[in-house]
Amino acid sequence: MRIESDFLVIGSGIAGLSFALQAADHGSVAIVTKRDISESATKYAQGGIASVFSAEDSFDAHVEDTLVAGAGICHEDVVRMVVEEGPQTIRNLIEWGVKFTTSGEKYDLTREGGHSARRILHSEDITGREIERALVEAALQHPNIQVYEHHIAIDLITSAKIERLQTESSTTEQNRCLGAYALDINNDKVVTFSSKITLLASGGAGKVYLYTCNPDVASGDGVAMAYRAGATVANMEFMQFHPTTLFHPLAKSFLISEAVRGEGAILRRRDGTAFMEKYHKLRDLAPRDIVARAIDNEMKTSGDDCVFLDITHEPADVVRERFPNIYQTCMEFGLDMTKEWLPVVPAAHYLCGGVAVNNEAETDIPGLYAIGEAAFTGLHGANRLASNSLLEAAVFAGRAFRHSSEALKSLQLDQRDIPAWDSGIATNSDEMVVVSQNWDEIRRTMWNYVGIVRSDKRLARAMNRIKMIQGEIEEYYWNFNITSDLIELRNISTVAELIVSCAQMRKESRGLHYTIDYPERDDLNGKKDSFIKKKF
């Protein structure tokens, strides 16, 4: 089966849907998403979206907060661009139907760690769910948008790859993306999606780690596919661990928003001691990398399985009104946050690296764009400032749309030579235990050796094991018919390798990358990005 469109969007969070809604007025759009259209990391974002909306705030202050959090390697031109385009981007979301919480006639702005002012627009404590609701409704009503749910992208289609398949070599002077192959999960068929413009908006890679507050869809698919296609990837060593994920056997890593600390919650040891003041002058509102490392250190020092988040000193009705979803969810687990401390631990949360793009969201493969958590734009540096991610996704969606729609006007492509998917002599597998075993082993390896604190020895052990597992996966991949589990396993193994490779390149500690072998920041040699590109 073959589906043609002007724009192919892989992913259905704020990044993909924002792009699709704008692109649909200029051409046909196909959205490929591997679960229901509303299932994305966006849906689970609690805190909000950062932008300057107050007379007491300023672009310069937002820029400075972002640069400080990024630990010296943010691209300042990108930071300023995103911050200054923020207010109009927010207005676009509002026009699409997003309803942010107000206080009187003004938007209710809150504050999170690393921010010097209240600039977080939110919708109670389910901001992401509200954004996703509005964008999904708008997308489903647009006549030029076709949504393909339960389709998981397998690999990008490129002119160089076609040439290699046909001639066993690649002589094309300029590679170009022509679409993607995707597995129709429900019908067990591979579909060829042919497109003039392909956008990766596939989200992050939290499932590479054993403990994550990401949804199950976050398996790094876009980064892995782009890397295999020949695109440059950058800064994969900077995986942000959210400091406060609910520690409960039934919670499945439910995230306790940073906004709870923004409203006065205090981190405590089991004995009640507040510990953040000895790690940072902002105490509980310190940047996430510092808070996560502090909690990790406290747990290792005490031997406890968790620390505790205390907001019991705030009025109960205020807490329930400000955090209705968090309050209700905790109550379902028998925890009343207005009366008792919440047990919390860090968990893999946000990938600050990704597919390298320019200011227009272009990768170095013509026809291929990347935005959102799948992309490396230069905004986040070595550590993302809270609530800058939704902003980045929406701003770059607009920039990708404007650039790609102009490129589309003069684009002449003959897509008749794109071959259909060939499964060769692959057969159905009767040993799916291979997939589950390797999936579990990669995630445990990454958590134990490439987590919040690293070392050269741990990274070397992780790389050796990942390479061995990759050999097993590749053999399995080519011998048996593909499944969604196998596709995701292949992708997390690729992303795991990229994270370790970039971590081995950085001989210093900076932001989210902390190694006991190089505990200091090296501004002489380390103030640069980590780029990696596949060799063919």
C-alpha positions as CSV (number, residue, x, y, z in Angstrom):
1,M,0.0,0.0,0.0
2,R,1.2,3.5,-0.9
3,I,0.0,6.8,0.5
4,E,1.2,10.1,-1.1
5,S,1.1,13.6,0.5
6,D,2.8,16.9,0.4
7,F,3.7,16.8,4.1
8,L,4.3,13.7,6.2
9,V,4.2,14.3,9.9
10,I,5.6,11.5,12.2
11,G,4.2,12.1,15.7
12,S,1.0,13.7,17.1
13,G,2.1,15.9,20.1
14,I,2.2,19.6,20.2
15,A,5.1,19.7,17.7
16,G,3.5,17.5,15.0
17,L,0.0,18.9,15.4
18,S,1.0,22.5,15.4
19,F,3.0,22.0,12.2
20,A,0.2,20.0,10.6
21,L,-2.5,22.6,11.3
22,Q,-0.4,25.3,9.6
23,A,0.8,23.1,6.7
24,A,-2.7,21.8,5.9
25,D,-3.6,25.2,4.5
26,H,-0.8,24.8,1.9
27,G,-1.0,21.1,0.9
28,S,-2.1,17.6,1.9
29,V,-0.9,16.3,5.3
30,A,-0.5,12.7,6.5
31,I,0.0,12.2,10.2
32,V,1.5,8.9,11.3
33,T,1.2,8.1,15.0
34,K,1.8,4.7,16.6
35,R,-1.0,4.8,19.2
36,D,-4.2,6.9,19.3
37,I,-3.6,10.4,18.0
38,S,-3.8,11.9,21.5
39,E,-1.2,9.6,23.0
40,S,2.0,11.6,23.3
41,A,4.3,13.1,25.9
42,T,2.5,16.4,25.4
43,K,-0.6,14.9,26.9
44,Y,1.2,14.2,30.2
45,A,2.9,17.6,30.6
46,Q,1.5,19.0,33.8
47,G,3.3,22.2,34.6
48,G,2.8,24.4,31.6
49,I,4.4,26.5,28.8
50,A,6.9,29.3,29.5
51,S,6.5,32.7,27.9
52,V,6.8,36.4,28.8
53,F,3.2,37.5,29.5
54,S,3.7,39.9,32.5
55,A,4.8,43.5,32.8
56,E,7.1,42.3,35.7
57,D,8.9,40.0,33.3
58,S,11.1,40.5,30.2
59,F,12.6,38.7,27.2
60,D,16.0,39.4,28.6
61,A,15.1,37.7,31.9
62,H,13.7,34.6,30.2
63,V,16.8,34.4,28.0
64,E,19.1,34.7,31.0
65,D,17.3,32.0,32.9
66,T,17.5,29.7,29.9
67,L,21.2,30.3,29.5
68,V,22.0,29.7,33.1
69,A,20.1,26.4,33.2
70,G,21.8,25.4,29.9
71,A,25.2,25.5,31.7
72,G,27.1,27.5,29.1
73,I,26.3,25.7,25.8
74,C,22.9,27.1,24.8
75,H,22.9,28.8,21.4
76,E,22.1,32.3,22.5
77,D,20.7,33.3,19.1
78,V,18.2,30.4,19.2
79,V,17.3,31.1,22.8
80,R,16.5,34.8,22.0
81,M,14.6,33.8,18.9
82,V,12.4,31.3,20.8
83,V,11.7,33.6,23.7
84,E,10.8,36.5,21.5
85,E,8.5,34.4,19.3
86,G,6.9,32.9,22.4
87,P,3.9,35.3,23.0
88,Q,2.7,35.1,19.4
89,T,3.1,31.3,19.5
90,I,0.9,31.2,22.6
91,R,-1.7,33.3,20.9
92,N,-1.8,30.8,18.0
93,L,-2.5,28.0,20.5
94,I,-5.3,30.0,22.0
95,E,-6.8,30.6,18.6
96,W,-6.8,26.8,18.0
97,G,-8.8,26.4,21.2
98,V,-6.4,26.0,24.0
99,K,-7.8,27.3,27.3
100,F,-5.2,28.4,29.9
101,T,-6.2,29.1,33.5
102,T,-6.9,32.7,34.3
103,S,-7.0,34.8,37.4
104,G,-9.5,37.5,36.9
105,E,-9.0,39.0,33.5
106,K,-5.3,37.9,33.3
107,Y,-3.6,34.5,32.8
108,D,-2.6,32.8,36.0
109,L,1.2,32.7,35.7
110,T,3.1,30.3,37.9
111,R,6.8,29.8,38.6
112,E,9.0,26.7,38.3
113,G,12.6,25.8,39.1
114,G,15.3,28.0,37.4
115,H,12.8,30.8,36.5
116,S,13.3,34.3,38.0
117,A,9.7,35.3,37.4
118,R,6.2,33.9,37.1
119,R,5.9,33.1,33.4
120,I,4.4,29.6,33.2
121,L,0.9,29.6,31.5
122,H,-1.0,26.5,32.6
123,S,-4.3,24.8,32.5
124,E,-4.7,23.8,36.1
125,D,-2.2,20.9,36.4
126,I,-3.1,19.2,33.2
127,T,-1.7,21.7,30.7
128,G,-0.5,19.1,28.2
129,R,-3.9,17.3,28.2
130,E,-5.6,20.6,27.4
131,I,-3.2,21.5,24.6
132,E,-3.5,18.0,23.1
133,R,-7.3,18.1,23.3
134,A,-7.5,21.4,21.4
135,L,-5.0,20.5,18.7
136,V,-6.4,17.0,18.1
137,E,-9.9,18.5,17.7
138,A,-8.7,21.1,15.2
139,A,-6.6,18.5,13.3
140,L,-9.5,16.0,13.0
141,Q,-11.7,18.7,11.6
142,H,-9.3,19.9,8.9
143,P,-10.1,18.5,5.4
144,N,-6.5,18.4,4.3
145,I,-5.3,16.3,7.2
146,Q,-5.4,12.5,7.2
147,V,-4.5,10.7,10.4
148,Y,-3.1,7.2,10.5
149,E,-3.3,5.9,14.0
150,H,-1.6,2.7,15.1
151,H,1.0,3.1,12.4
152,I,4.6,2.9,13.7
153,A,7.4,4.4,11.4
154,I,10.1,1.8,10.6
155,D,12.6,3.7,8.6
156,L,12.9,6.9,6.5
157,I,13.0,6.5,2.7
158,T,16.0,8.4,1.2
159,S,17.4,8.7,-2.3
160,A,20.7,7.4,-1.1
161,K,19.2,4.3,0.5
162,I,17.2,3.5,-2.6
163,E,20.4,3.8,-4.6
164,R,22.3,1.5,-2.2
165,L,19.6,-1.1,-2.5
166,Q,19.6,-0.9,-6.3
167,T,23.4,-0.6,-6.9
168,E,25.0,-1.7,-3.6
169,S,26.7,1.6,-3.6
170,S,25.8,5.3,-3.2
171,T,26.9,7.8,-5.7
172,T,24.1,10.4,-5.3
173,E,25.7,13.8,-4.7
174,Q,22.9,14.9,-2.5
175,N,20.8,12.6,-0.4
176,R,17.1,13.5,0.0
177,C,14.2,12.3,2.2
178,L,11.3,10.9,0.3
179,G,9.0,9.7,3.1
180,A,8.9,6.7,5.4
181,Y,7.9,3.1,5.7
182,A,5.4,2.4,8.5
183,L,3.9,-0.7,10.0
184,D,0.1,-0.7,10.1
185,I,0.0,-2.5,13.5
186,N,-3.7,-3.5,13.4
187,N,-3.4,-5.1,9.9
188,D,0.2,-6.3,10.1
189,K,1.1,-4.6,6.8
190,V,3.9,-2.2,5.9
191,V,2.7,1.0,4.2
192,T,4.8,3.3,2.0
193,F,4.3,6.9,2.9
194,S,5.6,9.0,0.0
195,S,6.0,12.8,0.7
196,K,7.7,15.9,-0.5
197,I,8.4,17.1,3.0
198,T,8.9,14.8,6.0
199,L,8.7,16.1,9.6
200,L,10.0,14.1,12.6
201,A,8.0,15.1,15.7
202,S,8.1,11.7,17.3
203,G,9.1,12.8,20.8
204,G,11.7,11.7,23.3
205,A,13.4,8.5,24.4
206,G,12.7,8.0,28.1
207,K,11.9,4.3,27.5
208,V,15.6,3.8,26.9
209,Y,15.9,3.9,30.7
210,L,14.4,1.5,33.3
211,Y,12.6,4.2,35.2
212,T,10.9,7.0,33.3
213,C,7.9,9.3,33.6
214,N,7.5,9.2,29.8
215,P,4.6,7.4,28.1
216,D,5.3,4.1,26.5
217,V,5.6,5.7,23.1
218,A,8.8,7.5,24.0
219,S,11.3,5.0,22.4
220,G,13.5,7.5,20.5
221,D,12.1,6.4,17.1
222,G,12.7,9.7,15.2
223,V,16.3,10.1,16.4
224,A,17.1,6.4,15.6
225,M,15.6,6.6,12.1
226,A,17.3,9.9,11.3
227,Y,20.7,8.6,12.4
228,R,20.3,5.4,10.3
229,A,19.4,7.6,7.3
230,G,22.5,9.6,7.7
231,A,21.4,12.7,9.6
232,T,23.7,14.3,12.2
233,V,22.7,13.8,15.8
234,A,23.9,15.9,18.7
235,N,24.1,16.2,22.5
236,M,22.6,12.9,23.3
237,E,24.5,12.7,26.6
238,F,22.1,15.3,28.1
239,M,19.2,13.2,29.3
240,Q,17.2,15.1,31.9
241,F,16.0,13.2,34.9
242,H,12.9,14.6,36.5
243,P,13.6,14.9,40.2
244,T,10.1,14.1,41.6
245,T,8.4,11.0,40.3
246,L,5.9,9.4,42.6
247,F,7.5,6.3,44.3
248,H,4.7,3.8,44.5
249,P,4.5,0.2,43.1
250,L,1.2,0.9,41.3
251,A,1.9,4.5,40.1
252,K,3.9,3.6,37.0
253,S,6.2,6.6,37.4
254,F,3.5,9.2,37.8
255,L,5.2,12.6,37.6
256,I,4.8,15.2,40.4
257,S,5.1,18.5,38.6
258,E,7.9,20.9,39.3
259,A,5.1,23.5,39.8
260,V,4.4,21.9,43.2
261,R,7.9,23.0,44.3
262,G,7.2,26.3,42.6
263,E,4.2,26.8,44.9
264,G,6.3,26.1,48.0
265,A,6.8,22.3,48.4
266,I,10.0,21.3,50.2
267,L,12.2,18.2,49.6
268,R,13.0,16.3,52.8
269,R,14.8,13.2,54.0
270,R,12.9,10.5,55.8
271,D,13.8,12.2,59.2
272,G,12.3,15.5,58.0
273,T,15.5,17.3,57.2
274,A,15.2,19.8,54.3
275,F,18.4,19.2,52.3
276,M,18.3,21.3,49.2
277,E,19.9,24.4,50.8
278,K,23.2,22.7,51.0
279,Y,23.2,22.1,47.2
280,H,22.0,25.4,45.7
281,K,21.1,28.9,46.7
282,L,17.7,28.5,45.1
283,R,17.1,25.4,47.3
284,D,14.0,23.5,46.1
285,L,13.7,25.8,43.0
286,A,17.2,24.9,41.7
287,P,17.6,23.7,38.1
288,R,16.5,20.1,37.6
289,D,20.0,18.6,37.1
290,I,21.1,19.9,40.5
291,V,17.9,18.7,42.2
292,A,18.0,15.3,40.6
293,R,21.7,14.8,41.6
294,A,21.0,16.0,45.1
295,I,18.2,13.5,45.5
296,D,20.4,10.7,44.1
297,N,23.1,11.6,46.5
298,E,20.8,11.8,49.5
299,M,19.3,8.3,48.6
300,K,22.8,6.8,48.2
301,T,24.0,8.4,51.4
302,S,21.0,7.3,53.5
303,G,20.3,4.0,51.8
304,D,16.6,5.0,51.5
305,D,14.6,4.1,48.4
306,C,13.2,7.7,48.1
307,V,13.0,11.2,49.5
308,F,9.8,13.1,50.3
309,L,8.0,16.1,48.9
310,D,6.2,18.2,51.6
311,I,3.5,20.8,50.8
312,T,1.4,20.1,53.9
313,H,2.3,23.6,55.2
314,E,0.2,25.2,52.4
315,P,-3.6,25.6,52.8
316,A,-5.3,22.3,51.8
317,D,-8.0,24.0,49.6
318,V,-5.3,25.9,47.7
319,V,-3.3,22.7,47.0
320,R,-6.4,20.9,45.8
321,E,-7.5,23.8,43.6
322,R,-4.0,24.3,42.1
323,F,-3.2,20.7,41.6
324,P,-6.5,18.8,41.1
325,N,-5.1,16.0,38.9
326,I,-2.0,15.4,41.0
327,Y,-4.1,15.5,44.2
328,Q,-6.8,13.1,42.9
329,T,-4.2,10.7,41.4
330,C,-2.3,10.6,44.7
331,M,-5.5,10.0,46.6
332,E,-6.1,6.9,44.4
333,F,-2.9,5.5,45.7
334,G,-3.9,6.3,49.3
335,L,-1.7,9.5,49.6
336,D,-3.2,12.8,50.7
337,M,-0.7,15.4,49.7
338,T,-2.4,18.1,51.9
339,K,-1.7,16.0,55.0
340,E,1.3,13.8,54.3
341,W,4.6,13.9,52.4
342,L,4.8,12.3,49.0
343,P,7.6,9.7,48.4
344,V,9.5,10.7,45.2
345,V,12.5,9.5,43.1
346,P,14.1,10.8,40.0
347,A,13.2,9.2,36.6
348,A,14.3,9.7,33.0
349,H,12.2,12.6,31.7
350,Y,13.5,14.7,28.7
351,L,16.1,14.3,26.0
352,C,17.9,17.6,25.5
353,G,19.8,16.3,22.4
354,G,18.4,14.9,19.2
355,V,18.5,15.3,15.5
356,A,20.6,18.4,14.7
357,V,18.6,21.1,12.9
358,N,19.2,24.7,12.0
359,N,17.0,27.7,12.9
360,E,14.3,26.6,10.4
361,A,14.2,23.0,11.8
362,E,16.0,21.6,8.7
363,T,18.2,18.5,9.2
364,D,21.2,18.0,7.0
365,I,19.1,15.7,4.8
366,P,17.1,17.8,2.4
367,G,13.4,17.3,2.7
368,L,13.7,16.2,6.3
369,Y,12.8,18.4,9.3
370,A,12.8,17.7,13.0
371,I,11.1,19.5,15.9
372,G,10.1,19.0,19.5
373,E,12.0,16.5,21.7
374,A,13.3,14.6,18.7
375,A,15.3,17.6,17.6
376,F,18.5,19.3,18.8
377,T,17.9,23.1,18.2
378,G,20.5,24.5,20.6
379,L,17.9,26.0,22.9
380,H,18.3,23.7,25.9
381,G,22.1,23.4,26.1
382,A,23.2,21.0,28.8
383,N,19.9,21.2,30.8
384,R,16.4,22.2,29.8
385,L,14.8,25.0,31.7
386,A,11.4,23.9,33.0
387,S,8.4,24.4,30.7
388,N,10.6,25.6,27.8
389,S,10.0,22.3,25.9
390,L,6.4,23.0,24.8
391,L,7.4,26.5,23.8
392,E,10.3,25.2,21.7
393,A,8.1,22.6,20.0
394,A,5.4,25.2,19.1
395,V,7.9,27.9,17.9
396,F,9.9,25.5,15.7
397,A,6.6,24.0,14.3
398,G,5.9,27.5,12.9
399,R,9.4,28.0,11.6
400,A,9.4,24.5,10.0
401,F,6.1,25.2,8.4
402,R,7.1,28.6,6.9
403,H,10.4,27.3,5.5
404,S,9.0,24.0,4.1
405,S,5.9,25.5,2.6
406,E,8.1,27.9,0.7
407,A,10.4,25.1,-0.4
408,L,7.4,23.1,-1.6
409,K,6.5,25.8,-4.1
410,S,9.5,25.1,-6.3
411,L,10.0,21.5,-5.5
412,Q,10.0,19.0,-8.4
413,L,10.1,15.4,-7.3
414,D,9.6,12.1,-9.2
415,Q,8.5,9.7,-6.5
416,R,7.5,6.8,-8.8
417,D,10.8,5.0,-8.2
418,I,10.2,4.5,-4.5
419,P,10.2,0.8,-3.9
420,A,7.6,-1.0,-1.8
421,W,8.7,-2.6,1.4
422,D,10.5,-6.0,0.9
423,S,10.3,-8.4,3.8
424,G,12.5,-10.9,1.9
425,I,12.5,-14.4,3.4
426,A,11.5,-13.2,6.9
427,T,9.2,-15.5,8.8
428,N,7.0,-15.2,11.9
429,S,8.9,-15.6,15.1
430,D,8.1,-18.1,17.9
431,E,10.8,-16.6,20.2
432,M,9.5,-13.2,21.3
433,V,11.4,-13.8,24.6
434,V,14.4,-12.5,22.7
435,V,12.7,-9.1,22.3
436,S,11.6,-8.8,25.9
437,Q,15.0,-10.0,27.3
438,N,17.0,-7.5,25.3
439,W,14.5,-4.7,26.0
440,D,14.9,-5.2,29.7
441,E,18.6,-5.6,29.6
442,I,19.2,-2.4,27.6
443,R,17.1,-0.4,30.0
444,R,18.7,-1.8,33.1
445,T,22.2,-1.2,31.6
446,M,21.4,2.4,30.8
447,W,19.9,3.0,34.3
448,N,22.8,1.5,36.2
449,Y,25.7,2.7,34.0
450,V,24.5,5.8,32.1
451,G,22.2,7.4,34.7
452,I,22.4,10.5,36.8
453,V,26.1,9.8,37.8
454,R,28.5,8.2,35.3
455,S,32.1,7.2,35.0
456,D,34.4,6.1,32.1
457,K,34.3,2.5,33.4
458,R,30.5,2.4,33.5
459,L,30.2,3.9,30.1
460,A,32.6,1.4,28.6
461,R,30.7,-1.5,30.2
462,A,27.4,-0.1,28.8
463,M,28.8,0.3,25.3
464,N,30.2,-3.3,25.3
465,R,26.9,-4.7,26.4
466,I,24.8,-2.6,24.0
467,K,27.0,-3.6,21.0
468,M,26.5,-7.2,21.9
469,I,22.8,-6.8,22.2
470,Q,22.6,-4.9,18.9
471,G,24.2,-7.9,17.1
472,E,21.4,-10.1,18.4
473,I,18.8,-7.6,17.5
474,E,20.0,-7.1,13.9
475,E,20.1,-10.8,13.3
476,Y,16.6,-11.2,14.7
477,Y,15.4,-8.1,12.7
478,W,16.4,-9.4,9.3
479,N,15.3,-13.0,9.9
480,F,11.8,-12.5,11.3
481,N,8.7,-10.4,10.3
482,I,8.7,-7.1,12.1
483,T,6.4,-6.1,14.9
484,S,6.0,-2.9,16.8
485,D,7.9,-4.3,19.8
486,L,10.8,-5.2,17.5
487,I,10.9,-1.8,15.9
488,E,11.0,-0.1,19.2
489,L,13.7,-2.5,20.5
490,R,15.8,-1.7,17.5
491,N,15.3,2.0,18.1
492,I,16.1,2.1,21.8
493,S,19.3,0.1,21.2
494,T,20.4,2.7,18.6
495,V,19.5,5.6,20.9
496,A,21.3,3.9,23.8
497,E,24.4,3.7,21.7
498,L,24.2,7.3,20.7
499,I,23.8,8.4,24.4
500,V,26.8,6.4,25.5
501,S,28.9,7.6,22.5
502,C,28.2,11.3,23.2
503,A,28.8,10.7,26.9
504,Q,32.2,9.2,26.2
505,M,33.1,12.2,24.0
506,R,32.5,14.7,26.9
507,K,35.5,14.7,29.3
508,E,33.9,17.0,31.8
509,S,30.8,17.4,34.0
510,R,28.3,19.9,32.6
511,G,24.6,20.2,33.2
512,L,22.9,16.8,33.0
513,H,26.1,15.0,32.3
514,Y,28.0,14.3,35.5
515,T,30.9,11.9,35.7
516,I,33.0,11.1,38.7
517,D,36.1,10.9,36.5
518,Y,35.8,14.5,35.4
519,P,33.7,16.2,38.1
520,E,34.5,19.8,37.1
521,R,33.3,21.9,34.2
522,D,35.9,22.5,31.5
523,D,35.1,25.7,29.7
524,L,38.4,25.6,27.8
525,N,37.7,22.3,26.0
526,G,34.1,21.4,26.8
527,K,32.1,24.4,25.8
528,K,30.8,22.8,22.6
529,D,28.2,20.4,21.3
530,S,28.7,16.7,20.8
531,F,28.0,15.8,17.2
532,I,27.7,12.2,15.8
533,K,27.0,11.0,12.3
534,K,26.7,7.4,10.9
535,K,29.4,6.3,8.5
536,F,28.2,4.3,5.5
